[in-house]
Amino acid sequence: MKKANLMTRQLEAIFQDGVLRPLQPLSLLEDQKVLVTITIVPTDLAESDYLDTELHRYCEARADSSITLEQVRKSWQQSTDQLLMTSSLFEKKGSDARLLS
């Protein structure tokens, strides 16, 4: 049975007029179903109180804006496919692992 490829992304949103509105753009297909987990952030907290702002700045400084999301997805899928293919070559038998031909 093939497992689903699940992607998790954390983002900020605001609840206005009965609608949850993300503060960042989402790359979702129209009518795509998502699972939402809500963590209420007190309004009196600064971002640095709940985010690792030092790590965020580190990552932003090293980000390569020339790499597209589609390129990342393609590379990730190729890596995942290769891992799945490699793992399917091995069969566990007792305490021995042997390569299948």
N, C-alpha and C positions, 0 to 999 in steps of 0.2 A: 504494500500500500504506500502510495506517495504522500509524503507530508507536505503541508502547505508552507510556502515561504512567507513568514510573518515579518513585517517590519515594524519596529517600535520607534516612535518619535515623541519627544516631549516638547511642548510649546506652550506659550502663554495665550490666554484668551480672556475676553471680557463678556459677561452675560448682560445683554442690553435688550430691552423690549421683548423678553421671552426667547431670545436667540443667543446661542453661544457663538461669539465671533472671534476667530483666531487673530492674533496680532501679527502673524507672519503668513506669507503665502503658502498654500498647500498644493502639492503636486498630486492631486487625486483625480480619478476619472469621475465623470458625471454619474451620480447615483451609486458611487462606490460605498460599500458598507464599512464602517470603522467601529472600533471599540473605544469608548471614552472613559477615562478614569479621572475623577475630579479631586484636586487637592486645593482647598481654599487657602489663599494667601492673605494674611491679614494686611489691611491697607496701610498700617503704620510701619511695616517692615521695608527696609531698603533691599534692593536686589542682592547686595553683598551679604545680607543676613540669611539668605536661603540658596544662593547660587555660589559656585566656586568661580568668582570673577577673575581670579588670577589665572586659572586654567583656561577660562574662556578667552581672555586676552592672548594667552600663549597660542592657542589654536587659531584664533583670528589672524595673528601675525604671520602664521605659517601656511595659511590657506592659499590654495592655488585657484584663483577664480577662472582660469582657462579650462579647468576640468568641469565637464557638465555632469549633471545628475545621471543622465543616460549612460555616460561613460562609466561612472561608478557602478551603476546597476549591472551593466554588461560585465565588467571585471569581477564583481561580486558573484554573479551567476556562474561565470566560467570557473572561478575558484571553488564554489560550492559543488558544481558538477564534477570537477576533477576529484574532490574529496569523496564524493559519493561513489564515483567509479572506482577509486582506489580501495575504499572500504568494502565494496562488493566483491573485490578479488580475494579477500581473505575470509576464511571460514574457520570458526572456532570449533574444535573437536577435542573434547576433554580439556586437558591443560596444554595441548599443542595447537599452534596456529600454523596452517599451511596455505600456501599460495595455490589457488585453483587455476587449472589450465583452461 
